[in-house]
Amino acid sequence: MIEIKLGSNVSLEYDEATVVHKINIKNLSFVPIDKSIAHEILKIEKCLYYLYFILDETTNKFYIGKQSINRPSLKKRIDTYFGSGIIIQRMYKSGKHKLIKYILKCCKDKFILSDLEAKVVDDELRTNEYCLNLCNGGIGGRTLTSDGYIRNGEKHRKWFIENKDKEEIRIKKLKEYLNSEIGKKRLKESIKKYYDTHPEMKEYLRQKALNQFADPIRKKKVIDGLKQFYANNEEVKSKMRERRLTYNKTHIKEEHERMKKLNEYMKQHPEKRITNARKVLMFSKNNEFIKKFDSIGLASKYIIELEKSTTKIETIIAQIHKVITGKRKYCHNYIWKYET
């Protein structure tokens, strides 16, 4: 095993085949992960969060960074991305330096990755003469200073004050367009077109929605943050409540109107009422065939009309289904079976 030191706190351990076996950074040791394994993780998990180490073989200088890949279609970035640092990008674009990328560690999410980068890339590491990192890890590369943020904020605030009427008119027109039939239709078409060209994105968003609160610590942080925000902003809380109530009222009204139109249409076109429903057979307790129905719903309606029952149709449907599946013997003194 050959060890090459890069300054006071970084060293590389090579095996006999001159391949990097271990990378030691301060008091941490990393065994480089093969890029094929990273590709496989991205394929299975649909996302990849990793810390990388770039070595310039001509000068022995190094750069440490992080990368988050949120969909498998960006798998090329594992091989082609060499960081957002100003110095490392100049070196990469010049083509005069031989840069080698090593994947140090893969993390579960970007928060753990940011914490790891902050732990590795700190003031102590940046004192190393071979280090190309210009700022500490955990927050990203090209960030504005506080003065820069203040200047930008003032500039935007001034523009909005001067062009308030224009902005309000623009937002109003946009809302009107999106609420119109043409706007809704075009929006649906554009979303459908995007998902057709990026099928993996649909799956990624579904997985993200399912796993967004998988981590209990993150879930607790989000809930506590929201509680604190609403506790300090009672006006916002009351506005949100009013908005929710008004939306529910209008939504329920629209849903009733839609169902009314649908029922009228179904009465005029009874042949289209049942499409995928399974036919149901009605038998007496002596197993004598009585009647055949096109669906469980129609069978339950027949029972209500026959016995002049006040029982809800949903209850009778559930009872008939239990008889068919063997969880119950009879429903209203009849045996029920699916037509085979």
C-alpha positions as CSV (number, residue, x, y, z in Angstrom):
1,M,0.0,0.0,0.0
2,I,1.4,3.4,-1.1
3,E,0.3,6.6,0.7
4,I,0.5,10.0,-0.9
5,K,-0.1,13.1,1.3
6,L,-1.9,16.1,-0.1
7,G,-1.1,18.7,2.5
8,S,-1.4,18.2,6.2
9,N,-5.0,16.7,6.5
10,V,-5.6,14.8,3.3
11,S,-4.0,11.6,2.0
12,L,-4.6,9.0,-0.7
13,E,-3.8,5.3,-0.3
14,Y,-3.0,3.4,-3.5
15,D,-2.9,-0.4,-3.9
16,E,-0.3,-2.3,-6.0
17,A,-2.3,-1.7,-9.2
18,T,-2.0,2.1,-8.6
19,V,-5.7,2.4,-7.9
20,V,-7.0,4.6,-5.1
21,H,-8.1,2.3,-2.4
22,K,-8.9,4.8,0.4
23,I,-9.2,8.6,0.7
24,N,-8.4,10.1,4.2
25,I,-9.8,13.6,4.9
26,K,-8.9,14.9,8.4
27,N,-10.2,12.2,10.7
28,L,-12.6,10.6,8.2
29,S,-11.8,7.7,5.8
30,F,-13.7,7.0,2.6
31,V,-13.5,4.0,0.3
32,P,-14.4,5.3,-3.3
33,I,-17.6,3.9,-4.7
34,D,-17.6,2.6,-8.3
35,K,-19.6,4.7,-10.7
36,S,-21.5,1.6,-12.0
37,I,-22.8,1.1,-8.4
38,A,-24.0,4.8,-8.4
39,H,-25.8,4.3,-11.7
40,E,-27.5,1.2,-10.3
41,I,-28.6,3.1,-7.1
42,L,-30.0,5.9,-9.3
43,K,-31.9,3.3,-11.4
44,I,-33.5,1.6,-8.4
45,E,-34.1,4.6,-6.1
46,K,-34.9,7.1,-8.9
47,C,-32.6,9.7,-7.1
48,L,-29.0,10.0,-6.0
49,Y,-27.3,12.2,-3.4
50,Y,-23.5,11.8,-3.1
51,L,-20.3,13.5,-2.0
52,Y,-17.4,13.5,-4.5
53,F,-13.7,14.1,-4.6
54,I,-12.0,15.5,-7.7
55,L,-8.2,15.1,-8.1
56,D,-6.1,17.0,-10.6
57,E,-3.3,14.5,-11.4
58,T,-1.1,17.2,-12.9
59,T,-0.9,19.4,-9.8
60,N,-2.2,17.0,-7.1
61,K,-4.8,19.7,-6.1
62,F,-8.3,18.5,-5.1
63,Y,-11.9,19.7,-4.9
64,I,-14.7,18.3,-2.7
65,G,-18.4,18.8,-3.6
66,K,-21.9,17.4,-3.5
67,Q,-24.4,16.5,-6.1
68,S,-28.2,15.8,-6.1
69,I,-29.7,13.9,-9.0
70,N,-33.5,13.8,-8.9
71,R,-34.3,11.7,-11.9
72,P,-32.7,8.8,-13.8
73,S,-32.7,10.7,-17.1
74,L,-29.8,12.8,-15.7
75,K,-27.5,9.8,-15.2
76,K,-24.9,11.3,-17.5
77,R,-24.1,13.9,-14.8
78,I,-22.5,11.2,-12.6
79,D,-19.6,11.1,-15.2
80,T,-19.7,14.7,-16.6
81,Y,-20.4,16.9,-13.6
82,F,-17.2,18.3,-12.0
83,G,-18.6,20.8,-9.6
84,S,-19.9,24.4,-9.6
85,G,-16.7,26.0,-8.1
86,I,-15.2,28.8,-10.1
87,I,-11.6,27.4,-10.2
88,I,-12.6,23.8,-10.9
89,Q,-14.8,24.9,-13.8
90,R,-12.0,26.9,-15.4
91,M,-9.7,23.9,-15.1
92,Y,-12.3,21.6,-16.6
93,K,-13.1,24.0,-19.5
94,S,-9.4,24.6,-20.3
95,G,-8.9,20.9,-21.0
96,K,-5.2,21.2,-19.8
97,H,-5.8,19.3,-16.5
98,K,-6.3,15.6,-16.0
99,L,-9.3,15.5,-13.6
100,I,-10.4,12.3,-12.0
101,K,-13.7,12.0,-10.1
102,Y,-14.2,9.7,-7.1
103,I,-17.5,9.1,-5.3
104,L,-16.9,9.2,-1.6
105,K,-20.3,8.4,-0.1
106,C,-24.0,8.1,-1.1
107,C,-26.6,9.6,1.3
108,K,-30.3,9.0,1.8
109,D,-31.4,12.6,1.2
110,K,-29.9,16.0,0.4
111,F,-30.1,17.2,4.1
112,I,-27.8,14.4,5.3
113,L,-25.6,15.2,2.3
114,S,-25.4,18.9,3.1
115,D,-24.5,18.0,6.8
116,L,-21.7,15.7,5.6
117,E,-20.3,18.3,3.2
118,A,-20.3,20.9,5.9
119,K,-18.4,18.5,8.2
120,V,-15.8,17.6,5.6
121,V,-15.3,21.0,3.9
122,D,-14.6,23.5,6.7
123,D,-12.1,26.3,7.6
124,E,-9.5,23.7,8.6
125,L,-9.6,21.9,5.2
126,R,-9.6,25.2,3.2
127,T,-6.2,26.1,4.9
128,N,-4.7,23.1,2.9
129,E,-2.6,24.5,0.1
130,Y,-3.9,21.8,-2.3
131,C,-7.6,22.5,-1.6
132,L,-9.5,24.3,-4.4
133,N,-12.7,25.0,-2.4
134,L,-13.4,28.7,-2.0
135,C,-16.1,28.4,0.7
136,N,-17.3,26.0,3.4
137,G,-19.6,23.1,2.5
138,G,-23.2,22.6,3.2
139,I,-24.6,25.8,1.6
140,G,-23.6,25.4,-2.1
141,G,-21.0,27.3,-4.1
142,R,-21.7,30.6,-5.7
143,T,-23.7,32.4,-3.0
144,L,-24.3,36.1,-2.6
145,T,-22.9,38.0,0.4
146,S,-25.4,39.7,2.7
147,D,-24.8,43.1,1.0
148,G,-25.5,41.5,-2.4
149,Y,-28.8,40.1,-1.1
150,I,-29.8,43.5,0.3
151,R,-29.0,45.3,-3.0
152,N,-31.0,42.7,-5.0
153,G,-33.9,43.0,-2.5
154,E,-34.0,46.8,-2.8
155,K,-33.8,46.6,-6.6
156,H,-36.8,44.2,-6.8
157,R,-38.8,46.1,-4.2
158,K,-38.3,49.3,-6.1
159,W,-39.4,47.7,-9.4
160,F,-42.5,46.2,-7.8
161,I,-43.5,49.6,-6.3
162,E,-43.1,51.3,-9.7
163,N,-44.8,48.6,-11.7
164,K,-47.4,47.5,-9.1
165,D,-50.4,48.2,-11.5
166,K,-48.8,46.3,-14.4
167,E,-48.0,43.3,-12.2
168,E,-51.6,43.1,-10.8
169,I,-53.0,43.3,-14.3
170,R,-50.7,40.6,-15.6
171,I,-51.6,38.3,-12.7
172,K,-55.3,39.0,-13.2
173,K,-55.1,38.2,-16.9
174,L,-53.1,35.0,-16.2
175,K,-55.7,33.8,-13.6
176,E,-58.6,34.5,-16.1
177,Y,-56.8,32.6,-18.8
178,L,-56.0,29.6,-16.6
179,N,-59.6,29.5,-15.3
180,S,-61.0,29.6,-18.9
181,E,-61.8,26.5,-20.8
182,I,-59.1,27.1,-23.4
183,G,-56.5,27.7,-20.6
184,K,-57.5,24.5,-18.7
185,K,-57.4,22.5,-21.9
186,R,-54.0,23.7,-22.9
187,L,-52.6,23.3,-19.4
188,K,-53.8,19.6,-19.3
189,E,-52.3,19.1,-22.8
190,S,-48.9,20.5,-21.8
191,I,-48.8,18.4,-18.6
192,K,-49.8,15.3,-20.5
193,K,-47.2,16.0,-23.2
194,Y,-44.5,16.5,-20.5
195,Y,-45.3,13.3,-18.7
196,D,-45.4,11.4,-22.1
197,T,-41.9,12.6,-22.9
198,H,-40.7,12.2,-19.2
199,P,-42.4,9.0,-17.8
200,E,-39.8,8.6,-15.1
201,M,-40.7,12.1,-13.7
202,K,-44.3,11.0,-13.0
203,E,-43.0,8.0,-11.0
204,Y,-40.5,10.2,-9.2
205,L,-43.2,12.7,-8.2
206,R,-45.4,9.9,-7.0
207,Q,-42.5,8.4,-4.9
208,K,-41.6,11.8,-3.6
209,A,-45.2,12.4,-2.4
210,L,-45.2,9.0,-0.7
211,N,-41.8,9.4,0.9
212,Q,-41.7,13.1,1.7
213,F,-42.4,12.4,5.4
214,A,-40.6,9.0,5.6
215,D,-38.0,10.4,7.8
216,P,-39.6,11.1,11.3
217,I,-37.0,13.7,12.2
218,R,-37.7,15.7,9.0
219,K,-41.5,15.3,9.5
220,K,-41.3,16.6,13.1
221,K,-39.2,19.6,11.9
222,V,-41.8,20.5,9.2
223,I,-44.8,20.2,11.6
224,D,-43.1,22.1,14.3
225,G,-42.1,24.9,11.9
226,L,-45.7,25.2,10.6
227,K,-47.1,25.3,14.1
228,Q,-44.7,28.0,15.1
229,F,-45.4,30.0,11.9
230,Y,-49.2,29.9,12.4
231,A,-48.8,30.7,16.1
232,N,-46.9,33.9,15.2
233,N,-49.2,34.8,12.2
234,E,-52.8,34.6,13.3
235,E,-54.0,36.6,10.3
236,V,-52.5,34.2,7.9
237,K,-54.1,31.3,9.8
238,S,-57.6,32.9,9.7
239,K,-57.2,33.7,6.0
240,M,-56.2,30.1,5.2
241,R,-59.2,28.8,7.2
242,E,-61.6,31.2,5.3
243,R,-60.1,30.2,2.0
244,R,-60.5,26.5,2.8
245,L,-64.1,26.9,3.8
246,T,-65.1,29.0,0.7
247,Y,-63.3,26.4,-1.5
248,N,-65.2,23.5,0.1
249,K,-68.5,25.2,-0.4
250,T,-68.0,26.0,-4.0
251,H,-66.4,22.6,-4.7
252,I,-69.4,20.8,-3.1
253,K,-71.8,22.9,-5.2
254,E,-69.9,22.2,-8.4
255,E,-69.8,18.4,-7.6
256,H,-73.6,18.3,-7.0
257,E,-74.2,20.0,-10.4
258,R,-71.8,17.6,-12.1
259,M,-73.6,14.6,-10.6
260,K,-77.0,16.0,-11.6
261,K,-75.9,16.3,-15.2
262,L,-74.4,12.9,-15.2
263,N,-77.6,11.3,-13.8
264,E,-79.6,13.0,-16.5
265,Y,-77.3,11.8,-19.2
266,M,-77.4,8.2,-17.8
267,K,-81.2,8.2,-17.8
268,Q,-81.2,9.2,-21.5
269,H,-78.5,6.6,-22.3
270,P,-79.1,3.6,-20.1
271,E,-76.9,1.4,-22.3
272,K,-73.8,3.3,-21.2
273,R,-74.5,3.1,-17.5
274,I,-72.9,-0.3,-16.9
275,T,-69.6,-1.0,-18.6
276,N,-67.2,-3.1,-16.4
277,A,-69.8,-4.3,-13.8
278,R,-70.1,-8.0,-13.1
279,K,-73.5,-9.6,-13.5
280,V,-75.1,-10.9,-10.3
281,L,-77.5,-13.8,-9.8
282,M,-80.2,-13.9,-7.2
283,F,-81.2,-17.3,-5.5
284,S,-83.7,-18.3,-2.8
285,K,-82.6,-20.1,0.4
286,N,-83.3,-23.4,-1.4
287,N,-80.8,-22.4,-4.1
288,E,-83.6,-21.8,-6.7
289,F,-82.7,-19.2,-9.4
290,I,-84.9,-16.1,-9.2
291,K,-83.4,-13.2,-11.2
292,K,-80.3,-11.9,-13.0
293,F,-78.9,-8.3,-12.6
294,D,-76.3,-6.4,-14.6
295,S,-74.6,-5.1,-11.4
296,I,-74.7,-5.2,-7.6
297,G,-76.1,-1.6,-7.7
298,L,-79.1,-2.6,-9.7
299,A,-79.7,-5.7,-7.5
300,S,-79.7,-3.5,-4.3
301,K,-82.1,-1.1,-6.0
302,Y,-84.4,-4.0,-6.8
303,I,-84.3,-5.1,-3.1
304,I,-85.2,-1.6,-1.9
305,E,-88.2,-1.4,-4.3
306,L,-89.3,-4.9,-3.5
307,E,-89.3,-4.6,0.3
308,K,-89.9,-0.8,0.4
309,S,-86.8,-0.6,2.6
310,T,-85.4,2.6,4.1
311,T,-81.9,1.1,4.2
312,K,-79.2,3.0,2.3
313,I,-78.2,1.5,-1.1
314,E,-74.5,1.5,-0.1
315,T,-75.3,-0.7,2.9
316,I,-77.2,-3.3,0.8
317,I,-74.4,-3.3,-1.8
318,A,-71.9,-4.1,1.0
319,Q,-74.1,-6.9,2.3
320,I,-74.6,-8.5,-1.1
321,H,-70.8,-8.3,-1.7
322,K,-70.2,-10.1,1.7
323,V,-72.6,-12.9,0.6
324,I,-70.8,-13.3,-2.7
325,T,-67.3,-13.4,-1.0
326,G,-68.5,-15.9,1.6
327,K,-68.4,-13.6,4.6
328,R,-72.1,-13.8,5.1
329,K,-74.8,-16.4,4.3
330,Y,-77.8,-14.3,3.2
331,C,-78.7,-10.8,2.4
332,H,-82.5,-10.0,2.8
333,N,-83.1,-13.8,2.9
334,Y,-81.5,-14.3,-0.6
335,I,-78.3,-16.0,-1.8
336,W,-76.2,-14.0,-4.2
337,K,-73.5,-15.1,-6.7
338,Y,-71.5,-13.6,-9.6
339,E,-72.3,-15.0,-13.0
340,T,-69.4,-17.3,-14.1
